[in-house]
Amino acid sequence: MHAHKFTTRFLFTTILALPACLFAQVKDTIVIKTPVTVQQPILDRISRLPSLADFTHQLGTHFEYELNETGNFAVVNITSNLKMSNYIVKLQQGTGEFEKSGVNAKKTPTHYLEPSVTRFEEVINTISNPLNGDRVVNKDLAVTITVFVRSFSDQTDNKQFRASKEATWNETIFNNNARTRNESLGKIEAFAKSVAKEMATKFLAQRQVSYFVVNKFNNTCTLTAGTEQGVKLGDVFDVGPVIPTIHPVTGVKLGDTHQALGKVKVVFTDKSISKCEIISDTGIDTNNRQTPMIARPSFN
């Protein structure tokens, strides 16, 4: 009993002693444009890319969903260039409407995300079954999505990132065309969802979401973030110190590097803290207050 009280008291004392800047992450409102655009050289080959239209349609829907799922963003979806222009005018006039985009979304949007398909390869091979006349189609897809990230307030903050993925699957062409179509759509959607998840993960990394790790004990530790910051059961984080990079001649700080010393997986989460299982550890040390351990979303 006494040990439990001491542990609880030590936990919250440790957390309160840390800087407050990483405790409450304010949900940013961002704008995305869908449908996803496709670069002209790809459109010129659209007759040889039967999965392209369904893929881009599904990608926009799932990208919006995955961004919302991070818990860090409220998303406004703009569906045309005209609507985007009107939206910017409303923002400039201070009359933008954000109520559709969710809780805490009435803030002025910070960024505009425009995904574009910059590579789409599709190779199809068909094998016929002489016994029943059915055909098996093997599809190999490879895509690259470039996401242009534009700041509403600071053009120097404009960036871009890429997400690339490959997939292969078989589809059986039945006499029942509806059944064939449903199978194809399901596999295209699953692929689009995996690409959208990677896009959302990379955007999250670009915004450098990070939290403190404290109270390492055996193979567990505590993360100073919970459901209010978008942390979910099963989330995996890289853990380690943030090391400044200093120019060897001028002494000017060039930036920071997150040195991953291990990975942790969330096994329990509350509003503002989460308990994690340490799944790899090459030097996680939560006792060194001079070099705090920082957790950032893992992509490997």
C-alpha positions in Angstrom: 0.0 0.0 0.0 2.7 2.5 1.0 4.9 1.6 -1.9 1.9 2.2 -4.3 1.3 5.6 -2.8 5.0 6.5 -3.1 5.1 5.4 -6.7 2.1 7.4 -7.7 3.4 10.5 -5.9 6.8 10.1 -7.5 5.2 9.7 -10.9 3.3 13.0 -10.8 6.1 14.9 -9.1 8.4 13.8 -11.9 6.0 14.9 -14.6 5.2 18.2 -13.0 8.9 19.0 -12.8 9.3 18.8 -16.5 8.7 21.7 -18.9 5.0 22.2 -19.7 5.4 22.9 -23.4 5.0 19.2 -24.4 2.0 18.4 -22.1 -0.9 20.1 -23.9 -0.7 19.8 -27.7 -3.2 22.2 -29.2 -5.1 20.7 -32.1 -4.2 22.5 -35.3 -6.8 23.0 -38.1 -5.4 22.0 -41.5 -7.0 22.1 -44.9 -6.6 19.3 -47.5 -7.7 19.3 -51.1 -9.4 16.2 -52.6 -9.8 14.5 -55.0 -6.1 13.9 -55.1 -4.6 15.4 -58.3 -2.7 13.4 -60.8 0.2 14.7 -62.8 -0.4 15.0 -66.6 2.2 12.4 -67.8 0.3 9.8 -65.7 -3.0 11.0 -67.1 -1.6 10.5 -70.6 -1.3 6.8 -69.8 -4.6 6.4 -68.0 -5.9 3.9 -70.5 -3.2 1.5 -69.3 -3.8 2.2 -65.7 -7.2 0.7 -64.8 -6.8 1.0 -61.1 -5.8 4.7 -61.1 -9.2 6.4 -60.8 -10.4 4.1 -58.0 -7.1 4.5 -56.1 -7.1 8.3 -56.2 -10.7 8.5 -55.1 -10.0 6.2 -52.1 -6.7 7.9 -51.3 -8.3 11.3 -50.6 -11.0 9.8 -48.3 -8.5 7.7 -46.3 -5.9 10.5 -46.0 -8.5 12.7 -44.4 -9.5 9.9 -42.0 -5.9 9.1 -41.1 -5.1 12.7 -40.3 -8.1 12.9 -38.0 -7.1 9.6 -36.4 -3.8 11.0 -35.3 -5.7 13.2 -32.8 -3.4 16.1 -33.6 -5.3 17.8 -36.4 -8.8 18.9 -37.2 -9.3 18.6 -41.0 -11.2 20.8 -43.4 -11.7 19.1 -46.8 -11.9 21.4 -49.8 -13.0 19.6 -53.0 -12.1 22.1 -55.8 -9.7 24.9 -56.7 -12.7 27.4 -56.8 -13.8 26.4 -53.3 -10.2 26.7 -52.1 -10.0 30.2 -53.5 -13.3 31.2 -51.8 -12.0 29.6 -48.6 -8.8 31.7 -48.6 -10.9 34.9 -49.2 -13.0 34.0 -46.2 -9.9 33.5 -44.1 -8.6 36.9 -45.2 -11.9 38.5 -44.3 -12.0 36.7 -41.0 -15.2 34.9 -41.9 -13.9 31.3 -42.4 -16.2 28.6 -41.2 -14.6 25.8 -39.4 -17.4 24.2 -37.5 -17.6 21.2 -39.8 -14.1 20.2 -39.1 -14.5 19.0 -35.5 -13.7 19.8 -31.9 -11.4 22.7 -31.3 -11.3 23.4 -35.0 -12.5 27.0 -35.0 -8.9 28.2 -35.0 -7.5 29.7 -38.2 -6.0 26.8 -40.3 -2.2 26.6 -40.2 -1.5 24.6 -43.3 -2.9 23.6 -46.6 -2.1 20.1 -47.9 -2.3 19.3 -51.6 -1.5 15.6 -52.4 -0.5 14.8 -56.0 0.2 11.4 -57.6 3.6 11.8 -59.1 4.2 8.1 -60.0 1.8 5.4 -60.8 2.9 2.1 -62.3 0.6 -0.8 -62.9 1.6 -4.1 -64.5 -1.1 -6.7 -65.2 -0.6 -10.3 -66.1 -3.6 -12.6 -66.8 -3.7 -16.4 -66.5 -6.7 -18.4 -67.7 -8.1 -21.5 -66.1 -8.9 -24.0 -68.9 -11.2 -26.0 -66.6 -13.8 -23.4 -65.7 -13.0 -20.4 -67.9 -12.2 -18.1 -65.0 -9.2 -15.9 -65.3 -6.7 -14.8 -62.6 -5.3 -11.4 -62.9 -2.0 -10.5 -61.1 -1.5 -6.8 -60.5 1.7 -5.1 -59.4 1.3 -1.5 -58.4 3.9 1.1 -57.4 3.0 4.7 -56.5 4.6 7.8 -55.2 2.5 10.6 -53.7 4.0 14.0 -53.3 2.2 16.2 -50.6 2.8 19.9 -50.9 2.5 21.5 -47.5 1.7 25.2 -47.7 1.6 27.6 -44.7 -1.2 30.1 -44.6 0.9 32.6 -42.6 4.6 32.0 -43.5 5.7 31.1 -47.0 9.2 30.1 -45.7 7.4 27.2 -43.9 6.2 25.7 -47.2 7.4 22.1 -47.5 6.8 18.9 -49.3 7.2 15.2 -48.6 6.8 11.9 -50.4 5.2 8.6 -49.6 6.0 5.6 -51.8 4.6 2.1 -51.7 4.3 -1.0 -53.8 1.7 -3.8 -53.7 0.9 -7.0 -55.6 -2.3 -9.1 -55.5 -4.4 -11.5 -57.5 -7.9 -10.9 -58.7 -10.2 -13.7 -60.0 -12.4 -12.7 -63.0 -15.7 -14.5 -62.5 -18.6 -14.7 -64.9 -20.3 -12.5 -62.3 -18.9 -9.1 -63.2 -20.3 -7.5 -60.0 -18.4 -10.0 -57.8 -15.2 -9.3 -59.8 -15.6 -5.5 -59.4 -16.2 -5.8 -55.7 -13.1 -7.9 -55.2 -11.0 -5.4 -57.2 -12.3 -2.4 -55.3 -11.6 -4.0 -52.0 -8.0 -4.6 -52.8 -7.5 -1.1 -54.3 -9.0 0.4 -51.2 -6.8 -1.6 -48.9 -3.7 -0.4 -50.8 -4.9 3.3 -50.8 -5.5 3.1 -47.1 -1.9 1.9 -46.5 -0.5 4.7 -48.6 -2.8 7.3 -46.8 -1.6 6.1 -43.4 2.1 6.6 -44.4 1.2 10.1 -45.7 -0.4 11.0 -42.4 2.5 9.5 -40.4 5.1 11.5 -42.4 3.2 14.7 -42.0 3.0 14.1 -38.3 6.7 13.5 -38.2 7.3 16.7 -40.2 5.4 18.7 -37.5 7.8 17.0 -34.9 5.3 15.8 -32.4 7.3 14.6 -29.4 6.7 13.8 -25.7 8.8 13.1 -22.6 9.4 9.5 -21.4 9.8 9.1 -17.6 9.9 6.5 -14.9 11.5 3.6 -16.6 11.0 0.4 -14.5 12.1 -3.0 -15.8 10.4 -3.2 -19.3 7.9 -0.4 -18.8 8.0 3.4 -18.8 5.6 6.4 -18.8 4.8 8.7 -21.7 3.8 12.3 -20.8 0.9 12.3 -23.3 -2.5 10.5 -23.5 -5.8 10.5 -25.3 -6.0 14.3 -25.3 -2.8 14.4 -27.3 -4.0 11.7 -29.7 -2.1 8.8 -28.2 -3.8 5.4 -28.8 -3.3 1.9 -27.7 -0.7 0.2 -29.8 1.1 3.4 -30.9 4.9 2.8 -31.2 7.5 5.5 -30.4 11.2 5.9 -30.9 12.8 7.0 -27.6 16.1 8.8 -27.0 17.7 12.2 -26.4 17.5 15.2 -28.7 21.1 16.1 -29.6 21.9 19.6 -30.9 24.0 19.8 -34.0 26.7 22.6 -33.7 28.7 24.0 -36.6 32.4 23.0 -35.8 33.8 26.4 -36.9 31.1 29.0 -36.2 29.6 27.4 -33.2 26.1 28.1 -34.6 23.4 25.6 -33.8 22.3 24.0 -37.0 19.4 22.0 -35.7 18.6 19.0 -33.6 18.9 15.2 -34.1 16.7 12.7 -32.3 19.0 9.8 -31.3 16.7 6.8 -31.0 17.9 4.4 -28.3 14.9 2.1 -28.2 11.2 1.7 -29.0 8.2 1.6 -26.8 4.6 0.5 -27.4 1.5 2.1 -25.7 -0.3 -0.5 -23.6 -2.5 1.8 -21.5 -3.5 5.4 -22.0 -5.3 8.0 -19.9 -6.1 11.6 -20.6 -2.6 13.0 -20.2 -0.3 10.1 -19.6 0.3 6.6 -21.1 2.0 3.5 -19.9 4.3 1.8 -22.4 6.0 -1.5 -22.8 9.7 -1.2 -23.8 10.1 -3.4 -26.9 13.8 -2.5 -27.6 16.4 -0.8 -25.5 20.0 0.2 -26.1 20.3 2.9 -23.5 17.0 4.5 -22.5 17.8 6.3 -19.2 15.0 8.3 -17.6 17.1 9.1 -14.5 19.4 11.6 -16.3 17.6 14.9 -15.9 20.2 16.7 -18.0 19.4 14.6 -21.0 15.7 13.8 -21.0 14.3 11.0 -23.0 12.0 12.1 -25.9 9.5 10.0 -27.7 8.6 10.5 -31.3 6.3 8.4 -33.6 8.2 5.5 -35.1 7.9 4.7 -38.8 9.9 1.5 -38.9 
